[in-house]
Amino acid sequence: MLAVLTKRKTVSEVCRELQVSETSFNRWREQALEAIDEAMKDKADQNKGDVDMERRLAEAERTIGRLALENELLGKASRWLT
């Protein structure tokens, strides 16, 4: 099948070599192309999820930093007041 996709051989040549009909070959090719398309969509969805996760992580890190600073300031204020 790769030979056909890369145009090194014709469908007829590959079918003769594999001893299958062109109908079967075309069905297999369509199934392979659909699987590739689905895999690419899944990868795109995964990348989108990764970007969202990185954004959420950065936001959480900023919040932790802000809370740590507030905690430190409150501790100093508490010691100063007592």
Buried (B, 14 or more C-beta within 10 A) or exposed (E): BEEBEEEEBEBEEBBEEEEEEEEEBEEEBEEEEEEEEEEEEEEEEEEEEEEEEEEEEEEEEEEEEEEEEEEEEEEEEEEEEE
